[in-house]
Amino acid sequence: MKTFNLTTARKQASKIGVNVKKSTRKGKKLDVYDSKCNYLKSIGDINYQDFTVHKDPIRRQRYKKRFEKTRHIKGTASYFADKILW
């Protein structure tokens, strides 16, 4: 089962000025780095699909509602996941 699309994730990451690579942390999809290659956060659970794969608008809406409180705070894992994966 495909859990994320790296090409799409890289395009989305470039829009907010960060870079992404496959995560080195167990159970995570992506590691987020700033423009100077400093590690910022690990995002996404490898066991679940995200919007880059399933394209289901209802699942996307539920995700955004579930993380409404933290997804607008720059620098949080929720912020990066929202902008890159959802």
PDB file of N, CA, C and O in Angstrom:
ATOM      1  N   MET A   1       0.839  -1.185   0.000  1.00  0.00           N
ATOM      2  CA  MET A   1       0.000   0.000   0.000  1.00  0.00           C
ATOM      3  C   MET A   1       0.881   1.243   0.000  1.00  0.00           C
ATOM      4  O   MET A   1       1.766   1.377   0.844  1.00  0.00           O
ATOM      5  N   LYS A   2       0.647   2.132  -0.921  1.00  0.00           N
ATOM      6  CA  LYS A   2       1.387   3.386  -0.998  1.00  0.00           C
ATOM      7  C   LYS A   2       0.840   4.354   0.048  1.00  0.00           C
ATOM      8  O   LYS A   2      -0.372   4.551   0.144  1.00  0.00           O
ATOM      9  N   THR A   3       1.739   4.960   0.835  1.00  0.00           N
ATOM     10  CA  THR A   3       1.277   5.827   1.909  1.00  0.00           C
ATOM     11  C   THR A   3       1.499   7.307   1.646  1.00  0.00           C
ATOM     12  O   THR A   3       0.880   8.146   2.301  1.00  0.00           O
ATOM     13  N   PHE A   4       2.377   7.650   0.689  1.00  0.00           N
ATOM     14  CA  PHE A   4       2.547   9.046   0.323  1.00  0.00           C
ATOM     15  C   PHE A   4       3.234   9.162  -1.032  1.00  0.00           C
ATOM     16  O   PHE A   4       3.863   8.216  -1.506  1.00  0.00           O
ATOM     17  N   ASN A   5       3.107  10.325  -1.640  1.00  0.00           N
ATOM     18  CA  ASN A   5       3.705  10.605  -2.935  1.00  0.00           C
ATOM     19  C   ASN A   5       4.832  11.618  -2.709  1.00  0.00           C
ATOM     20  O   ASN A   5       4.565  12.792  -2.453  1.00  0.00           O
ATOM     21  N   LEU A   6       6.076  11.176  -2.799  1.00  0.00           N
ATOM     22  CA  LEU A   6       7.227  12.026  -2.502  1.00  0.00           C
ATOM     23  C   LEU A   6       7.344  13.212  -3.452  1.00  0.00           C
ATOM     24  O   LEU A   6       7.708  14.308  -3.026  1.00  0.00           O
ATOM     25  N   THR A   7       7.047  13.013  -4.713  1.00  0.00           N
ATOM     26  CA  THR A   7       7.121  14.101  -5.697  1.00  0.00           C
ATOM     27  C   THR A   7       6.145  15.214  -5.348  1.00  0.00           C
ATOM     28  O   THR A   7       6.513  16.389  -5.354  1.00  0.00           O
ATOM     29  N   THR A   8       4.917  14.856  -5.048  1.00  0.00           N
ATOM     30  CA  THR A   8       3.904  15.837  -4.664  1.00  0.00           C
ATOM     31  C   THR A   8       4.297  16.525  -3.365  1.00  0.00           C
ATOM     32  O   THR A   8       4.137  17.738  -3.231  1.00  0.00           O
ATOM     33  N   ALA A   9       4.806  15.763  -2.416  1.00  0.00           N
ATOM     34  CA  ALA A   9       5.223  16.330  -1.138  1.00  0.00           C
ATOM     35  C   ALA A   9       6.338  17.353  -1.325  1.00  0.00           C
ATOM     36  O   ALA A   9       6.336  18.395  -0.670  1.00  0.00           O
ATOM     37  N   ARG A  10       7.280  17.071  -2.202  1.00  0.00           N
ATOM     38  CA  ARG A  10       8.377  18.014  -2.460  1.00  0.00           C
ATOM     39  C   ARG A  10       7.860  19.311  -3.096  1.00  0.00           C
ATOM     40  O   ARG A  10       8.337  20.398  -2.772  1.00  0.00           O
ATOM     41  N   LYS A  11       6.895  19.192  -3.991  1.00  0.00           N
ATOM     42  CA  LYS A  11       6.312  20.391  -4.610  1.00  0.00           C
ATOM     43  C   LYS A  11       5.611  21.252  -3.558  1.00  0.00           C
ATOM     44  O   LYS A  11       5.775  22.472  -3.532  1.00  0.00           O
ATOM     45  N   GLN A  12       4.838  20.610  -2.703  1.00  0.00           N
ATOM     46  CA  GLN A  12       4.118  21.331  -1.658  1.00  0.00           C
ATOM     47  C   GLN A  12       5.093  21.963  -0.665  1.00  0.00           C
ATOM     48  O   GLN A  12       4.877  23.087  -0.211  1.00  0.00           O
ATOM     49  N   ALA A  13       6.156  21.251  -0.329  1.00  0.00           N
ATOM     50  CA  ALA A  13       7.150  21.758   0.619  1.00  0.00           C
ATOM     51  C   ALA A  13       7.849  22.992   0.064  1.00  0.00           C
ATOM     52  O   ALA A  13       8.120  23.940   0.802  1.00  0.00           O
ATOM     53  N   SER A  14       8.138  22.985  -1.218  1.00  0.00           N
ATOM     54  CA  SER A  14       8.829  24.136  -1.812  1.00  0.00           C
ATOM     55  C   SER A  14       7.970  25.397  -1.750  1.00  0.00           C
ATOM     56  O   SER A  14       8.505  26.505  -1.711  1.00  0.00           O
ATOM     57  N   LYS A  15       6.662  25.245  -1.740  1.00  0.00           N
ATOM     58  CA  LYS A  15       5.753  26.389  -1.658  1.00  0.00           C
ATOM     59  C   LYS A  15       5.866  27.117  -0.322  1.00  0.00           C
ATOM     60  O   LYS A  15       5.610  28.319  -0.245  1.00  0.00           O
ATOM     61  N   ILE A  16       6.252  26.389   0.740  1.00  0.00           N
ATOM     62  CA  ILE A  16       6.388  27.022   2.054  1.00  0.00           C
ATOM     63  C   ILE A  16       7.853  27.189   2.460  1.00  0.00           C
ATOM     64  O   ILE A  16       8.146  27.543   3.602  1.00  0.00           O
ATOM     65  N   GLY A  17       8.770  26.934   1.528  1.00  0.00           N
ATOM     66  CA  GLY A  17      10.179  27.211   1.761  1.00  0.00           C
ATOM     67  C   GLY A  17      10.938  26.188   2.583  1.00  0.00           C
ATOM     68  O   GLY A  17      11.901  26.532   3.267  1.00  0.00           O
ATOM     69  N   VAL A  18      10.514  24.931   2.524  1.00  0.00           N
ATOM     70  CA  VAL A  18      11.221  23.864   3.231  1.00  0.00           C
ATOM     71  C   VAL A  18      11.522  22.721   2.267  1.00  0.00           C
ATOM     72  O   VAL A  18      10.990  22.671   1.158  1.00  0.00           O
ATOM     73  N   ASN A  19      12.376  21.809   2.703  1.00  0.00           N
ATOM     74  CA  ASN A  19      12.697  20.613   1.932  1.00  0.00           C
ATOM     75  C   ASN A  19      12.236  19.395   2.706  1.00  0.00           C
ATOM     76  O   ASN A  19      12.153  19.429   3.934  1.00  0.00           O
ATOM     77  N   VAL A  20      11.933  18.313   1.989  1.00  0.00           N
ATOM     78  CA  VAL A  20      11.548  17.064   2.650  1.00  0.00           C
ATOM     79  C   VAL A  20      12.361  15.901   2.098  1.00  0.00           C
ATOM     80  O   VAL A  20      12.757  15.887   0.933  1.00  0.00           O
ATOM     81  N   LYS A  21      12.594  14.937   2.965  1.00  0.00           N
ATOM     82  CA  LYS A  21      13.260  13.695   2.586  1.00  0.00           C
ATOM     83  C   LYS A  21      12.529  12.573   3.304  1.00  0.00           C
ATOM     84  O   LYS A  21      11.829  12.813   4.288  1.00  0.00           O
ATOM     85  N   LYS A  22      12.691  11.342   2.813  1.00  0.00           N
ATOM     86  CA  LYS A  22      12.117  10.205   3.515  1.00  0.00           C
ATOM     87  C   LYS A  22      12.650  10.207   4.937  1.00  0.00           C
ATOM     88  O   LYS A  22      13.829  10.476   5.165  1.00  0.00           O
ATOM     89  N   SER A  23      11.802   9.915   5.868  1.00  0.00           N
ATOM     90  CA  SER A  23      12.181  10.005   7.272  1.00  0.00           C
ATOM     91  C   SER A  23      13.140   8.899   7.702  1.00  0.00           C
ATOM     92  O   SER A  23      13.080   7.767   7.223  1.00  0.00           O
ATOM     93  N   THR A  24      14.008   9.266   8.606  1.00  0.00           N
ATOM     94  CA  THR A  24      14.912   8.296   9.222  1.00  0.00           C
ATOM     95  C   THR A  24      14.331   7.778  10.533  1.00  0.00           C
ATOM     96  O   THR A  24      14.869   6.842  11.126  1.00  0.00           O
ATOM     97  N   ARG A  25      13.241   8.378  10.985  1.00  0.00           N
ATOM     98  CA  ARG A  25      12.586   7.948  12.216  1.00  0.00           C
ATOM     99  C   ARG A  25      11.610   6.816  11.932  1.00  0.00           C
ATOM    100  O   ARG A  25      10.865   6.847  10.953  1.00  0.00           O
ATOM    101  N   LYS A  26      11.628   5.835  12.794  1.00  0.00           N
ATOM    102  CA  LYS A  26      10.733   4.687  12.653  1.00  0.00           C
ATOM    103  C   LYS A  26       9.278   5.155  12.731  1.00  0.00           C
ATOM    104  O   LYS A  26       8.896   5.885  13.646  1.00  0.00           O
ATOM    105  N   GLY A  27       8.481   4.725  11.763  1.00  0.00           N
ATOM    106  CA  GLY A  27       7.056   5.024  11.779  1.00  0.00           C
ATOM    107  C   GLY A  27       6.665   6.367  11.193  1.00  0.00           C
ATOM    108  O   GLY A  27       5.479   6.696  11.176  1.00  0.00           O
ATOM    109  N   LYS A  28       7.620   7.158  10.710  1.00  0.00           N
ATOM    110  CA  LYS A  28       7.310   8.463  10.129  1.00  0.00           C
ATOM    111  C   LYS A  28       7.554   8.459   8.628  1.00  0.00           C
ATOM    112  O   LYS A  28       8.392   7.705   8.134  1.00  0.00           O
ATOM    113  N   LYS A  29       6.820   9.303   7.898  1.00  0.00           N
ATOM    114  CA  LYS A  29       6.940   9.375   6.443  1.00  0.00           C
ATOM    115  C   LYS A  29       8.071  10.293   5.998  1.00  0.00           C
ATOM    116  O   LYS A  29       8.934   9.895   5.215  1.00  0.00           O
ATOM    117  N   LEU A  30       8.059  11.515   6.500  1.00  0.00           N
ATOM    118  CA  LEU A  30       8.958  12.547   5.995  1.00  0.00           C
ATOM    119  C   LEU A  30       9.660  13.303   7.115  1.00  0.00           C
ATOM    120  O   LEU A  30       9.106  13.494   8.198  1.00  0.00           O
ATOM    121  N   ASP A  31      10.885  13.727   6.837  1.00  0.00           N
ATOM    122  CA  ASP A  31      11.592  14.670   7.694  1.00  0.00           C
ATOM    123  C   ASP A  31      11.579  16.003   6.967  1.00  0.00           C
ATOM    124  O   ASP A  31      11.817  16.062   5.761  1.00  0.00           O
ATOM    125  N   VAL A  32      11.302  17.072   7.704  1.00  0.00           N
ATOM    126  CA  VAL A  32      11.223  18.410   7.134  1.00  0.00           C
ATOM    127  C   VAL A  32      12.482  19.174   7.529  1.00  0.00           C
ATOM    128  O   VAL A  32      12.891  19.164   8.690  1.00  0.00           O
ATOM    129  N   TYR A  33      13.091  19.838   6.543  1.00  0.00           N
ATOM    130  CA  TYR A  33      14.309  20.616   6.757  1.00  0.00           C
ATOM    131  C   TYR A  33      14.085  22.042   6.259  1.00  0.00           C
ATOM    132  O   TYR A  33      13.338  22.265   5.307  1.00  0.00           O
ATOM    133  N   ASP A  34      14.742  23.006   6.914  1.00  0.00           N
ATOM    134  CA  ASP A  34      14.655  24.382   6.424  1.00  0.00           C
ATOM    135  C   ASP A  34      15.592  24.557   5.234  1.00  0.00           C
ATOM    136  O   ASP A  34      16.227  23.596   4.799  1.00  0.00           O
ATOM    137  N   SER A  35      15.684  25.765   4.709  1.00  0.00           N
ATOM    138  CA  SER A  35      16.493  26.013   3.513  1.00  0.00           C
ATOM    139  C   SER A  35      17.988  25.807   3.747  1.00  0.00           C
ATOM    140  O   SER A  35      18.741  25.630   2.789  1.00  0.00           O
ATOM    141  N   LYS A  36      18.431  25.827   5.017  1.00  0.00           N
ATOM    142  CA  LYS A  36      19.843  25.606   5.350  1.00  0.00           C
ATOM    143  C   LYS A  36      20.109  24.153   5.740  1.00  0.00           C
ATOM    144  O   LYS A  36      21.153  23.843   6.313  1.00  0.00           O
ATOM    145  N   CYS A  37      19.172  23.271   5.433  1.00  0.00           N
ATOM    146  CA  CYS A  37      19.260  21.838   5.727  1.00  0.00           C
ATOM    147  C   CYS A  37      19.303  21.529   7.214  1.00  0.00           C
ATOM    148  O   CYS A  37      19.884  20.521   7.618  1.00  0.00           O
ATOM    149  N   ASN A  38      18.698  22.379   8.035  1.00  0.00           N
ATOM    150  CA  ASN A  38      18.559  22.091   9.460  1.00  0.00           C
ATOM    151  C   ASN A  38      17.263  21.316   9.667  1.00  0.00           C
ATOM    152  O   ASN A  38      16.212  21.698   9.153  1.00  0.00           O
ATOM    153  N   TYR A  39      17.346  20.231  10.420  1.00  0.00           N
ATOM    154  CA  TYR A  39      16.180  19.397  10.695  1.00  0.00           C
ATOM    155  C   TYR A  39      15.152  20.191  11.487  1.00  0.00           C
ATOM    156  O   TYR A  39      15.503  20.889  12.438  1.00  0.00           O
ATOM    157  N   LEU A  40      13.876  20.088  11.098  1.00  0.00           N
ATOM    158  CA  LEU A  40      12.806  20.764  11.808  1.00  0.00           C
ATOM    159  C   LEU A  40      11.872  19.771  12.501  1.00  0.00           C
ATOM    160  O   LEU A  40      11.743  19.805  13.725  1.00  0.00           O
ATOM    161  N   LYS A  41      11.226  18.897  11.747  1.00  0.00           N
ATOM    162  CA  LYS A  41      10.232  17.968  12.298  1.00  0.00           C
ATOM    163  C   LYS A  41      10.144  16.717  11.439  1.00  0.00           C
ATOM    164  O   LYS A  41      10.574  16.703  10.285  1.00  0.00           O
ATOM    165  N   SER A  42       9.579  15.668  12.025  1.00  0.00           N
ATOM    166  CA  SER A  42       9.172  14.478  11.278  1.00  0.00           C
ATOM    167  C   SER A  42       7.660  14.498  11.231  1.00  0.00           C
ATOM    168  O   SER A  42       6.999  14.802  12.224  1.00  0.00           O
ATOM    169  N   ILE A  43       7.113  14.171  10.063  1.00  0.00           N
ATOM    170  CA  ILE A  43       5.658  14.244   9.919  1.00  0.00           C
ATOM    171  C   ILE A  43       5.107  12.977   9.279  1.00  0.00           C
ATOM    172  O   ILE A  43       5.824  12.257   8.584  1.00  0.00           O
ATOM    173  N   GLY A  44       3.837  12.715   9.518  1.00  0.00           N
ATOM    174  CA  GLY A  44       3.108  11.630   8.887  1.00  0.00           C
ATOM    175  C   GLY A  44       3.396  10.263   9.467  1.00  0.00           C
ATOM    176  O   GLY A  44       4.547   9.914   9.726  1.00  0.00           O
ATOM    177  N   ASP A  45       2.361   9.508   9.664  1.00  0.00           N
ATOM    178  CA  ASP A  45       2.475   8.132  10.130  1.00  0.00           C
ATOM    179  C   ASP A  45       2.531   7.219   8.912  1.00  0.00           C
ATOM    180  O   ASP A  45       1.653   7.272   8.051  1.00  0.00           O
ATOM    181  N   ILE A  46       3.544   6.396   8.840  1.00  0.00           N
ATOM    182  CA  ILE A  46       3.774   5.521   7.691  1.00  0.00           C
ATOM    183  C   ILE A  46       2.647   4.496   7.498  1.00  0.00           C
ATOM    184  O   ILE A  46       2.501   3.930   6.414  1.00  0.00           O
ATOM    185  N   ASN A  47       1.869   4.264   8.527  1.00  0.00           N
ATOM    186  CA  ASN A  47       0.793   3.271   8.456  1.00  0.00           C
ATOM    187  C   ASN A  47      -0.492   3.797   7.823  1.00  0.00           C
ATOM    188  O   ASN A  47      -1.426   3.029   7.595  1.00  0.00           O
ATOM    189  N   TYR A  48      -0.547   5.096   7.537  1.00  0.00           N
ATOM    190  CA  TYR A  48      -1.773   5.687   7.004  1.00  0.00           C
ATOM    191  C   TYR A  48      -1.498   6.448   5.716  1.00  0.00           C
ATOM    192  O   TYR A  48      -0.423   7.020   5.532  1.00  0.00           O
ATOM    193  N   GLN A  49      -2.479   6.445   4.836  1.00  0.00           N
ATOM    194  CA  GLN A  49      -2.389   7.229   3.611  1.00  0.00           C
ATOM    195  C   GLN A  49      -2.723   8.685   3.931  1.00  0.00           C
ATOM    196  O   GLN A  49      -3.368   8.978   4.938  1.00  0.00           O
ATOM    197  N   ASP A  50      -2.280   9.583   3.073  1.00  0.00           N
ATOM    198  CA  ASP A  50      -2.622  10.990   3.199  1.00  0.00           C
ATOM    199  C   ASP A  50      -3.261  11.455   1.890  1.00  0.00           C
ATOM    200  O   ASP A  50      -3.475  10.656   0.978  1.00  0.00           O
ATOM    201  N   PHE A  51      -3.560  12.734   1.806  1.00  0.00           N
ATOM    202  CA  PHE A  51      -4.278  13.258   0.647  1.00  0.00           C
ATOM    203  C   PHE A  51      -3.478  13.144  -0.648  1.00  0.00           C
ATOM    204  O   PHE A  51      -4.073  13.095  -1.725  1.00  0.00           O
ATOM    205  N   THR A  52      -2.138  13.098  -0.576  1.00  0.00           N
ATOM    206  CA  THR A  52      -1.331  12.966  -1.794  1.00  0.00           C
ATOM    207  C   THR A  52      -1.573  11.632  -2.480  1.00  0.00           C
ATOM    208  O   THR A  52      -1.250  11.474  -3.658  1.00  0.00           O
ATOM    209  N   VAL A  53      -2.138  10.673  -1.761  1.00  0.00           N
ATOM    210  CA  VAL A  53      -2.391   9.342  -2.314  1.00  0.00           C
ATOM    211  C   VAL A  53      -3.880   9.101  -2.543  1.00  0.00           C
ATOM    212  O   VAL A  53      -4.285   8.759  -3.654  1.00  0.00           O
ATOM    213  N   HIS A  54      -4.702   9.276  -1.505  1.00  0.00           N
ATOM    214  CA  HIS A  54      -6.106   8.858  -1.620  1.00  0.00           C
ATOM    215  C   HIS A  54      -7.017   9.882  -2.284  1.00  0.00           C
ATOM    216  O   HIS A  54      -8.053   9.497  -2.826  1.00  0.00           O
ATOM    217  N   LYS A  55      -6.682  11.155  -2.267  1.00  0.00           N
ATOM    218  CA  LYS A  55      -7.452  12.227  -2.929  1.00  0.00           C
ATOM    219  C   LYS A  55      -8.922  12.275  -2.499  1.00  0.00           C
ATOM    220  O   LYS A  55      -9.780  12.703  -3.271  1.00  0.00           O
ATOM    221  N   ASP A  56      -9.208  11.841  -1.285  1.00  0.00           N
ATOM    222  CA  ASP A  56     -10.580  11.818  -0.774  1.00  0.00           C
ATOM    223  C   ASP A  56     -10.862  13.123  -0.026  1.00  0.00           C
ATOM    224  O   ASP A  56     -10.297  13.347   1.044  1.00  0.00           O
ATOM    225  N   PRO A  57     -11.724  13.989  -0.570  1.00  0.00           N
ATOM    226  CA  PRO A  57     -11.978  15.284   0.068  1.00  0.00           C
ATOM    227  C   PRO A  57     -12.635  15.173   1.446  1.00  0.00           C
ATOM    228  O   PRO A  57     -12.434  16.045   2.291  1.00  0.00           O
ATOM    229  N   ILE A  58     -13.398  14.140   1.681  1.00  0.00           N
ATOM    230  CA  ILE A  58     -14.043  13.968   2.989  1.00  0.00           C
ATOM    231  C   ILE A  58     -13.001  13.628   4.055  1.00  0.00           C
ATOM    232  O   ILE A  58     -13.045  14.170   5.159  1.00  0.00           O
ATOM    233  N   ARG A  59     -12.064  12.733   3.731  1.00  0.00           N
ATOM    234  CA  ARG A  59     -10.978  12.413   4.669  1.00  0.00           C
ATOM    235  C   ARG A  59     -10.111  13.636   4.925  1.00  0.00           C
ATOM    236  O   ARG A  59      -9.649  13.854   6.044  1.00  0.00           O
ATOM    237  N   ARG A  60      -9.894  14.429   3.890  1.00  0.00           N
ATOM    238  CA  ARG A  60      -9.108  15.657   4.042  1.00  0.00           C
ATOM    239  C   ARG A  60      -9.794  16.622   4.997  1.00  0.00           C
ATOM    240  O   ARG A  60      -9.153  17.199   5.875  1.00  0.00           O
ATOM    241  N   GLN A  61     -11.086  16.793   4.824  1.00  0.00           N
ATOM    242  CA  GLN A  61     -11.871  17.683   5.676  1.00  0.00           C
ATOM    243  C   GLN A  61     -11.826  17.216   7.135  1.00  0.00           C
ATOM    244  O   GLN A  61     -11.690  18.033   8.046  1.00  0.00           O
ATOM    245  N   ARG A  62     -11.940  15.916   7.351  1.00  0.00           N
ATOM    246  CA  ARG A  62     -11.883  15.368   8.714  1.00  0.00           C
ATOM    247  C   ARG A  62     -10.517  15.591   9.353  1.00  0.00           C
ATOM    248  O   ARG A  62     -10.423  15.926  10.534  1.00  0.00           O
ATOM    249  N   TYR A  63      -9.456  15.404   8.565  1.00  0.00           N
ATOM    250  CA  TYR A  63      -8.099  15.638   9.077  1.00  0.00           C
ATOM    251  C   TYR A  63      -7.950  17.088   9.518  1.00  0.00           C
ATOM    252  O   TYR A  63      -7.475  17.363  10.620  1.00  0.00           O
ATOM    253  N   LYS A  64      -8.356  18.011   8.657  1.00  0.00           N
ATOM    254  CA  LYS A  64      -8.198  19.430   8.953  1.00  0.00           C
ATOM    255  C   LYS A  64      -9.010  19.836  10.183  1.00  0.00           C
ATOM    256  O   LYS A  64      -8.561  20.663  10.976  1.00  0.00           O
ATOM    257  N   LYS A  65     -10.173  19.273  10.341  1.00  0.00           N
ATOM    258  CA  LYS A  65     -10.988  19.580  11.517  1.00  0.00           C
ATOM    259  C   LYS A  65     -10.355  19.010  12.783  1.00  0.00           C
ATOM    260  O   LYS A  65     -10.369  19.656  13.831  1.00  0.00           O
ATOM    261  N   ARG A  66      -9.807  17.816  12.689  1.00  0.00           N
ATOM    262  CA  ARG A  66      -9.195  17.152  13.844  1.00  0.00           C
ATOM    263  C   ARG A  66      -7.972  17.928  14.366  1.00  0.00           C
ATOM    264  O   ARG A  66      -7.726  17.950  15.572  1.00  0.00           O
ATOM    265  N   PHE A  67      -7.217  18.556  13.478  1.00  0.00           N
ATOM    266  CA  PHE A  67      -6.001  19.272  13.867  1.00  0.00           C
ATOM    267  C   PHE A  67      -6.156  20.791  13.762  1.00  0.00           C
ATOM    268  O   PHE A  67      -5.168  21.511  13.621  1.00  0.00           O
ATOM    269  N   GLU A  68      -7.377  21.266  13.831  1.00  0.00           N
ATOM    270  CA  GLU A  68      -7.669  22.691  13.662  1.00  0.00           C
ATOM    271  C   GLU A  68      -6.882  23.583  14.623  1.00  0.00           C
ATOM    272  O   GLU A  68      -6.434  24.660  14.232  1.00  0.00           O
ATOM    273  N   LYS A  69      -6.710  23.158  15.857  1.00  0.00           N
ATOM    274  CA  LYS A  69      -6.052  24.011  16.859  1.00  0.00           C
ATOM    275  C   LYS A  69      -4.567  24.197  16.595  1.00  0.00           C
ATOM    276  O   LYS A  69      -4.027  25.266  16.880  1.00  0.00           O
ATOM    277  N   THR A  70      -3.892  23.188  16.057  1.00  0.00           N
ATOM    278  CA  THR A  70      -2.437  23.280  15.917  1.00  0.00           C
ATOM    279  C   THR A  70      -1.948  23.433  14.486  1.00  0.00           C
ATOM    280  O   THR A  70      -0.780  23.765  14.284  1.00  0.00           O
ATOM    281  N   ARG A  71      -2.776  23.209  13.501  1.00  0.00           N
ATOM    282  CA  ARG A  71      -2.286  23.233  12.126  1.00  0.00           C
ATOM    283  C   ARG A  71      -2.009  24.631  11.597  1.00  0.00           C
ATOM    284  O   ARG A  71      -1.446  24.772  10.511  1.00  0.00           O
ATOM    285  N   HIS A  72      -2.387  25.657  12.328  1.00  0.00           N
ATOM    286  CA  HIS A  72      -2.136  27.034  11.904  1.00  0.00           C
ATOM    287  C   HIS A  72      -0.905  27.635  12.586  1.00  0.00           C
ATOM    288  O   HIS A  72      -0.514  28.758  12.268  1.00  0.00           O
ATOM    289  N   ILE A  73      -0.296  26.907  13.511  1.00  0.00           N
ATOM    290  CA  ILE A  73       0.865  27.397  14.250  1.00  0.00           C
ATOM    291  C   ILE A  73       2.131  26.998  13.494  1.00  0.00           C
ATOM    292  O   ILE A  73       2.492  25.822  13.447  1.00  0.00           O
ATOM    293  N   LYS A  74       2.799  27.986  12.906  1.00  0.00           N
ATOM    294  CA  LYS A  74       3.997  27.718  12.107  1.00  0.00           C
ATOM    295  C   LYS A  74       5.055  27.009  12.939  1.00  0.00           C
ATOM    296  O   LYS A  74       5.302  27.357  14.093  1.00  0.00           O
ATOM    297  N   GLY A  75       5.674  26.004  12.322  1.00  0.00           N
ATOM    298  CA  GLY A  75       6.742  25.272  12.985  1.00  0.00           C
ATOM    299  C   GLY A  75       6.308  23.996  13.667  1.00  0.00           C
ATOM    300  O   GLY A  75       7.155  23.193  14.057  1.00  0.00           O
ATOM    301  N   THR A  76       4.999  23.782  13.823  1.00  0.00           N
ATOM    302  CA  THR A  76       4.535  22.546  14.441  1.00  0.00           C
ATOM    303  C   THR A  76       4.462  21.442  13.395  1.00  0.00           C
ATOM    304  O   THR A  76       4.380  21.705  12.195  1.00  0.00           O
ATOM    305  N   ALA A  77       4.494  20.216  13.868  1.00  0.00           N
ATOM    306  CA  ALA A  77       4.372  19.080  12.959  1.00  0.00           C
ATOM    307  C   ALA A  77       3.023  19.126  12.232  1.00  0.00           C
ATOM    308  O   ALA A  77       2.936  18.785  11.053  1.00  0.00           O
ATOM    309  N   SER A  78       1.982  19.546  12.939  1.00  0.00           N
ATOM    310  CA  SER A  78       0.651  19.657  12.325  1.00  0.00           C
ATOM    311  C   SER A  78       0.647  20.664  11.178  1.00  0.00           C
ATOM    312  O   SER A  78       0.010  20.440  10.149  1.00  0.00           O
ATOM    313  N   TYR A  79       1.354  21.762  11.360  1.00  0.00           N
ATOM    314  CA  TYR A  79       1.447  22.788  10.318  1.00  0.00           C
ATOM    315  C   TYR A  79       2.084  22.223   9.055  1.00  0.00           C
ATOM    316  O   TYR A  79       1.560  22.383   7.952  1.00  0.00           O
ATOM    317  N   PHE A  80       3.235  21.553   9.238  1.00  0.00           N
ATOM    318  CA  PHE A  80       3.931  20.994   8.081  1.00  0.00           C
ATOM    319  C   PHE A  80       3.121  19.870   7.423  1.00  0.00           C
ATOM    320  O   PHE A  80       3.063  19.791   6.196  1.00  0.00           O
ATOM    321  N   ALA A  81       2.504  19.013   8.217  1.00  0.00           N
ATOM    322  CA  ALA A  81       1.695  17.934   7.659  1.00  0.00           C
ATOM    323  C   ALA A  81       0.515  18.497   6.868  1.00  0.00           C
ATOM    324  O   ALA A  81       0.192  18.003   5.788  1.00  0.00           O
ATOM    325  N   ASP A  82      -0.120  19.525   7.409  1.00  0.00           N
ATOM    326  CA  ASP A  82      -1.254  20.150   6.729  1.00  0.00           C
ATOM    327  C   ASP A  82      -0.827  20.745   5.396  1.00  0.00           C
ATOM    328  O   ASP A  82      -1.498  20.542   4.385  1.00  0.00           O
ATOM    329  N   LYS A  83       0.270  21.469   5.382  1.00  0.00           N
ATOM    330  CA  LYS A  83       0.721  22.149   4.174  1.00  0.00           C
ATOM    331  C   LYS A  83       1.325  21.184   3.135  1.00  0.00           C
ATOM    332  O   LYS A  83       1.205  21.412   1.931  1.00  0.00           O
ATOM    333  N   ILE A  84       1.965  20.120   3.600  1.00  0.00           N
ATOM    334  CA  ILE A  84       2.682  19.228   2.684  1.00  0.00           C
ATOM    335  C   ILE A  84       1.873  17.995   2.291  1.00  0.00           C
ATOM    336  O   ILE A  84       1.835  17.628   1.117  1.00  0.00           O
ATOM    337  N   LEU A  85       1.235  17.362   3.253  1.00  0.00           N
ATOM    338  CA  LEU A  85       0.548  16.095   2.988  1.00  0.00           C
ATOM    339  C   LEU A  85      -0.965  16.217   2.793  1.00  0.00           C
ATOM    340  O   LEU A  85      -1.575  15.348   2.171  1.00  0.00           O
ATOM    341  N   TRP A  86      -1.566  17.262   3.306  1.00  0.00           N
ATOM    342  CA  TRP A  86      -3.026  17.380   3.240  1.00  0.00           C
ATOM    343  C   TRP A  86      -3.462  18.617   2.474  1.00  0.00           C
ATOM    344  O   TRP A  86      -4.660  18.861   2.327  1.00  0.00           O
TER     345      TRP A  86
END
